[in-house]
Amino acid sequence: MSIIYMLLAISVVVALVFFAAFIFSVRKGQYDDTYTPSVRMLFEDELVKTKKSSAKTPQQSSTNHSDRKSK
């Protein structure tokens, strides 16, 4: 039974070490993304064009249906 207590204590210590390493790396800026903002401006136009073209598609199809009905 004493081995369970020892393993529990070791696992808590290891978890605390990993948590401290994570906090340290966050404070030092290891998870800051410096690449994506510089590249985002290159791809933003494509996303806007895609949204605009998909928005025009239903309108065009509805006008086509109304033209077909009137003919």
N, CA, C and O atoms as a GROMACS GRO file, in nm:
protein
  284
    1MET      N    1   0.082  -0.119   0.000
    1MET     CA    2   0.000   0.000   0.000
    1MET      C    3   0.087   0.126   0.000
    1MET      O    4   0.048   0.228  -0.056
    2SER      N    5   0.204   0.118   0.062
    2SER     CA    6   0.290   0.236   0.068
    2SER      C    7   0.346   0.272  -0.070
    2SER      O    8   0.380   0.388  -0.095
    3ILE      N    9   0.357   0.173  -0.160
    3ILE     CA   10   0.407   0.202  -0.294
    3ILE      C   11   0.310   0.291  -0.371
    3ILE      O   12   0.351   0.373  -0.453
    4ILE      N   13   0.180   0.275  -0.345
    4ILE     CA   14   0.079   0.359  -0.412
    4ILE      C   15   0.098   0.504  -0.371
    4ILE      O   16   0.089   0.594  -0.454
    5TYR      N   17   0.123   0.528  -0.244
    5TYR     CA   18   0.145   0.664  -0.196
    5TYR      C   19   0.271   0.725  -0.257
    5TYR      O   20   0.274   0.843  -0.292
    6MET      N   21   0.374   0.642  -0.269
    6MET     CA   22   0.498   0.690  -0.327
    6MET      C   23   0.479   0.722  -0.476
    6MET      O   24   0.526   0.826  -0.523
    7LEU      N   25   0.410   0.636  -0.551
    7LEU     CA   26   0.384   0.661  -0.692
    7LEU      C   27   0.295   0.783  -0.711
    7LEU      O   28   0.314   0.859  -0.805
    8LEU      N   29   0.200   0.801  -0.623
    8LEU     CA   30   0.113   0.919  -0.629
    8LEU      C   31   0.193   1.046  -0.606
    8LEU      O   32   0.174   1.145  -0.677
    9ALA      N   33   0.282   1.045  -0.511
    9ALA     CA   34   0.365   1.162  -0.484
    9ALA      C   35   0.458   1.192  -0.601
    9ALA      O   36   0.476   1.308  -0.638
   10ILE      N   37   0.517   1.089  -0.659
   10ILE     CA   38   0.606   1.109  -0.774
   10ILE      C   39   0.528   1.165  -0.892
   10ILE      O   40   0.577   1.255  -0.961
   11SER      N   41   0.407   1.113  -0.916
   11SER     CA   42   0.329   1.163  -1.029
   11SER      C   43   0.286   1.309  -1.010
   11SER      O   44   0.280   1.385  -1.106
   12VAL      N   45   0.257   1.348  -0.887
   12VAL     CA   46   0.221   1.487  -0.859
   12VAL      C   47   0.342   1.577  -0.882
   12VAL      O   48   0.328   1.686  -0.938
   13VAL      N   49   0.460   1.533  -0.840
   13VAL     CA   50   0.581   1.612  -0.861
   13VAL      C   51   0.609   1.627  -1.010
   13VAL      O   52   0.643   1.737  -1.055
   14VAL      N   53   0.597   1.520  -1.087
   14VAL     CA   54   0.621   1.526  -1.232
   14VAL      C   55   0.519   1.619  -1.298
   14VAL      O   56   0.555   1.698  -1.385
   15ALA      N   57   0.392   1.610  -1.257
   15ALA     CA   58   0.290   1.698  -1.313
   15ALA      C   59   0.320   1.844  -1.281
   15ALA      O   60   0.301   1.930  -1.366
   16LEU      N   61   0.366   1.872  -1.162
   16LEU     CA   62   0.400   2.009  -1.125
   16LEU      C   63   0.520   2.061  -1.205
   16LEU      O   64   0.525   2.179  -1.240
   17VAL      N   65   0.615   1.975  -1.232
   17VAL     CA   66   0.731   2.014  -1.313
   17VAL      C   67   0.686   2.049  -1.455
   17VAL      O   68   0.728   2.151  -1.510
   18PHE      N   69   0.601   1.966  -1.514
   18PHE     CA   70   0.552   1.995  -1.648
   18PHE      C   71   0.467   2.121  -1.650
   18PHE      O   72   0.476   2.199  -1.745
   19PHE      N   73   0.386   2.143  -1.548
   19PHE     CA   74   0.305   2.264  -1.540
   19PHE      C   75   0.393   2.388  -1.527
   19PHE      O   76   0.366   2.490  -1.590
   20ALA      N   77   0.498   2.380  -1.446
   20ALA     CA   78   0.590   2.492  -1.431
   20ALA      C   79   0.663   2.520  -1.563
   20ALA      O   80   0.684   2.636  -1.598
   21ALA      N   81   0.701   2.415  -1.635
   21ALA     CA   82   0.766   2.433  -1.765
   21ALA      C   83   0.670   2.498  -1.865
   21ALA      O   84   0.711   2.582  -1.945
   22PHE      N   85   0.544   2.460  -1.860
   22PHE     CA   86   0.444   2.521  -1.948
   22PHE      C   87   0.426   2.670  -1.917
   22PHE      O   88   0.426   2.753  -2.008
   23ILE      N   89   0.412   2.703  -1.789
   23ILE     CA   90   0.395   2.843  -1.749
   23ILE      C   91   0.519   2.924  -1.788
   23ILE      O   92   0.506   3.037  -1.836
   24PHE      N   93   0.636   2.868  -1.769
   24PHE     CA   94   0.760   2.936  -1.806
   24PHE      C   95   0.764   2.963  -1.956
   24PHE      O   96   0.802   3.073  -1.998
   25SER      N   97   0.726   2.864  -2.037
   25SER     CA   98   0.732   2.882  -2.182
   25SER      C   99   0.628   2.982  -2.231
   25SER      O  100   0.652   3.054  -2.328
   26VAL      N  101   0.512   2.987  -2.167
   26VAL     CA  102   0.411   3.085  -2.206
   26VAL      C  103   0.459   3.226  -2.174
   26VAL      O  104   0.440   3.318  -2.254
   27ARG      N  105   0.520   3.243  -2.060
   27ARG     CA  106   0.571   3.376  -2.022
   27ARG      C  107   0.686   3.422  -2.110
   27ARG      O  108   0.703   3.541  -2.132
   28LYS      N  109   0.764   3.328  -2.160
   28LYS     CA  110   0.876   3.362  -2.247
   28LYS      C  111   0.834   3.382  -2.392
   28LYS      O  112   0.916   3.421  -2.475
   29GLY      N  113   0.707   3.357  -2.424
   29GLY     CA  114   0.658   3.381  -2.559
   29GLY      C  115   0.677   3.267  -2.656
   29GLY      O  116   0.677   3.290  -2.777
   30GLN      N  117   0.692   3.146  -2.608
   30GLN     CA  118   0.713   3.034  -2.696
   30GLN      C  119   0.589   3.003  -2.781
   30GLN      O  120   0.602   2.944  -2.889
   31TYR      N  121   0.472   3.041  -2.735
   31TYR     CA  122   0.349   3.010  -2.806
   31TYR      C  123   0.297   3.130  -2.884
   31TYR      O  124   0.186   3.123  -2.938
   32ASP      N  125   0.372   3.238  -2.893
   32ASP     CA  126   0.330   3.352  -2.973
   32ASP      C  127   0.348   3.318  -3.120
   32ASP      O  128   0.451   3.267  -3.161
   33ASP      N  129   0.247   3.348  -3.197
   33ASP     CA  130   0.250   3.317  -3.339
   33ASP      C  131   0.290   3.443  -3.415
   33ASP      O  132   0.211   3.536  -3.428
   34THR      N  133   0.412   3.445  -3.464
   34THR     CA  134   0.459   3.562  -3.537
   34THR      C  135   0.453   3.541  -3.688
   34THR      O  136   0.471   3.636  -3.763
   35TYR      N  137   0.430   3.420  -3.733
   35TYR     CA  138   0.430   3.391  -3.875
   35TYR      C  139   0.293   3.415  -3.940
   35TYR      O  140   0.285   3.475  -4.047
   36THR      N  141   0.188   3.369  -3.877
   36THR     CA  142   0.055   3.376  -3.937
   36THR      C  143   0.008   3.519  -3.967
   36THR      O  144  -0.045   3.541  -4.076
   37PRO      N  145   0.024   3.616  -3.878
   37PRO     CA  146  -0.022   3.750  -3.912
   37PRO      C  147   0.046   3.808  -4.036
   37PRO      O  148  -0.017   3.883  -4.110
   38SER      N  149   0.171   3.776  -4.060
   38SER     CA  150   0.240   3.829  -4.178
   38SER      C  151   0.192   3.762  -4.306
   38SER      O  152   0.200   3.822  -4.413
   39VAL      N  153   0.144   3.641  -4.297
   39VAL     CA  154   0.099   3.568  -4.414
   39VAL      C  155  -0.051   3.587  -4.437
   39VAL      O  156  -0.099   3.572  -4.549
   40ARG      N  157  -0.125   3.618  -4.333
   40ARG     CA  158  -0.270   3.630  -4.342
   40ARG      C  159  -0.311   3.734  -4.445
   40ARG      O  160  -0.411   3.716  -4.515
   41MET      N  161  -0.238   3.842  -4.454
   41MET     CA  162  -0.274   3.947  -4.548
   41MET      C  163  -0.261   3.902  -4.694
   41MET      O  164  -0.323   3.960  -4.783
   42LEU      N  165  -0.181   3.799  -4.719
   42LEU     CA  166  -0.166   3.748  -4.855
   42LEU      C  167  -0.286   3.665  -4.898
   42LEU      O  168  -0.318   3.660  -5.017
   43PHE      N  169  -0.352   3.599  -4.805
   43PHE     CA  170  -0.461   3.508  -4.838
   43PHE      C  171  -0.598   3.565  -4.808
   43PHE      O  172  -0.698   3.499  -4.837
   44GLU      N  173  -0.606   3.683  -4.754
   44GLU     CA  174  -0.735   3.740  -4.715
   44GLU      C  175  -0.822   3.770  -4.836
   44GLU      O  176  -0.943   3.750  -4.829
   45ASP      N  177  -0.765   3.816  -4.947
   45ASP     CA  178  -0.842   3.848  -5.066
   45ASP      C  179  -0.911   3.725  -5.123
   45ASP      O  180  -1.024   3.733  -5.170
   46GLU      N  181  -0.844   3.612  -5.120
   46GLU     CA  182  -0.905   3.490  -5.172
   46GLU      C  183  -1.027   3.450  -5.090
   46GLU      O  184  -1.126   3.403  -5.145
   47LEU      N  185  -1.020   3.468  -4.960
   47LEU     CA  186  -1.134   3.434  -4.876
   47LEU      C  187  -1.251   3.527  -4.902
   47LEU      O  188  -1.366   3.483  -4.904
   48VAL      N  189  -1.224   3.654  -4.922
   48VAL     CA  190  -1.331   3.750  -4.949
   48VAL      C  191  -1.394   3.720  -5.084
   48VAL      O  192  -1.517   3.724  -5.096
   49LYS      N  193  -1.315   3.689  -5.185
   49LYS     CA  194  -1.369   3.656  -5.316
   49LYS      C  195  -1.455   3.531  -5.310
   49LYS      O  196  -1.559   3.525  -5.375
   50THR      N  197  -1.413   3.433  -5.233
   50THR     CA  198  -1.489   3.310  -5.220
   50THR      C  199  -1.624   3.337  -5.155
   50THR      O  200  -1.726   3.283  -5.199
   51LYS      N  201  -1.626   3.418  -5.052
   51LYS     CA  202  -1.751   3.449  -4.984
   51LYS      C  203  -1.844   3.528  -5.076
   51LYS      O  204  -1.964   3.503  -5.078
   52LYS      N  205  -1.789   3.623  -5.152
   52LYS     CA  206  -1.872   3.702  -5.242
   52LYS      C  207  -1.926   3.616  -5.356
   52LYS      O  208  -2.042   3.631  -5.394
   53SER      N  209  -1.845   3.529  -5.410
   53SER     CA  210  -1.891   3.446  -5.520
   53SER      C  211  -1.995   3.346  -5.474
   53SER      O  212  -2.088   3.316  -5.549
   54SER      N  213  -1.982   3.294  -5.353
   54SER     CA  214  -2.083   3.201  -5.302
   54SER      C  215  -2.212   3.274  -5.268
   54SER      O  216  -2.320   3.215  -5.274
   55ALA      N  217  -2.202   3.401  -5.233
   55ALA     CA  218  -2.322   3.479  -5.205
   55ALA      C  219  -2.395   3.512  -5.334
   55ALA      O  220  -2.518   3.523  -5.332
   56LYS      N  221  -2.325   3.529  -5.445
   56LYS     CA  222  -2.388   3.561  -5.572
   56LYS      C  223  -2.452   3.438  -5.636
   56LYS      O  224  -2.549   3.453  -5.711
   57THR      N  225  -2.403   3.322  -5.609
   57THR     CA  226  -2.453   3.201  -5.672
   57THR      C  227  -2.601   3.177  -5.647
   57THR      O  228  -2.673   3.150  -5.743
   58PRO      N  229  -2.653   3.185  -5.524
   58PRO     CA  230  -2.796   3.162  -5.504
   58PRO      C  231  -2.882   3.268  -5.573
   58PRO      O  232  -2.991   3.236  -5.620
   59GLN      N  233  -2.836   3.392  -5.580
   59GLN     CA  234  -2.914   3.496  -5.645
   59GLN      C  235  -2.922   3.470  -5.795
   59GLN      O  236  -3.027   3.488  -5.856
   60GLN      N  237  -2.811   3.429  -5.852
   60GLN     CA  238  -2.810   3.402  -5.995
   60GLN      C  239  -2.900   3.284  -6.028
   60GLN      O  240  -2.971   3.287  -6.129
   61SER      N  241  -2.897   3.182  -5.945
   61SER     CA  242  -2.980   3.066  -5.973
   61SER      C  243  -3.128   3.098  -5.956
   61SER      O  244  -3.211   3.044  -6.029
   62SER      N  245  -3.163   3.186  -5.861
   62SER     CA  246  -3.303   3.222  -5.844
   62SER      C  247  -3.352   3.307  -5.960
   62SER      O  248  -3.468   3.295  -6.000
   63THR      N  249  -3.267   3.393  -6.015
   63THR     CA  250  -3.309   3.472  -6.132
   63THR      C  251  -3.322   3.383  -6.254
   63THR      O  252  -3.407   3.407  -6.339
   64ASN      N  253  -3.239   3.281  -6.263
   64ASN     CA  254  -3.250   3.188  -6.374
   64ASN      C  255  -3.381   3.111  -6.367
   64ASN      O  256  -3.444   3.085  -6.470
   65HIS      N  257  -3.423   3.074  -6.248
   65HIS     CA  258  -3.548   3.001  -6.231
   65HIS      C  259  -3.666   3.090  -6.267
   65HIS      O  260  -3.761   3.043  -6.329
   66SER      N  261  -3.662   3.216  -6.229
   66SER     CA  262  -3.772   3.306  -6.261
   66SER      C  263  -3.778   3.332  -6.412
   66SER      O  264  -3.887   3.347  -6.467
   67ASP      N  265  -3.663   3.337  -6.479
   67ASP     CA  266  -3.661   3.356  -6.624
   67ASP      C  267  -3.719   3.235  -6.693
   67ASP      O  268  -3.790   3.249  -6.793
   68ARG      N  269  -3.690   3.119  -6.642
   68ARG     CA  270  -3.742   2.997  -6.705
   68ARG      C  271  -3.893   2.988  -6.690
   68ARG      O  272  -3.962   2.943  -6.782
   69LYS      N  273  -3.943   3.031  -6.576
   69LYS     CA  274  -4.088   3.024  -6.552
   69LYS      C  275  -4.164   3.122  -6.642
   69LYS      O  276  -4.273   3.092  -6.689
   70SER      N  277  -4.104   3.240  -6.664
   70SER     CA  278  -4.172   3.339  -6.746
   70SER      C  279  -4.172   3.303  -6.894
   70SER      O  280  -4.258   3.349  -6.969
   71LYS      N  281  -4.077   3.223  -6.936
   71LYS     CA  282  -4.069   3.185  -7.078
   71LYS      C  283  -4.169   3.080  -7.102
   71LYS      O  284  -4.181   3.032  -7.214
   0.00000   0.00000   0.00000
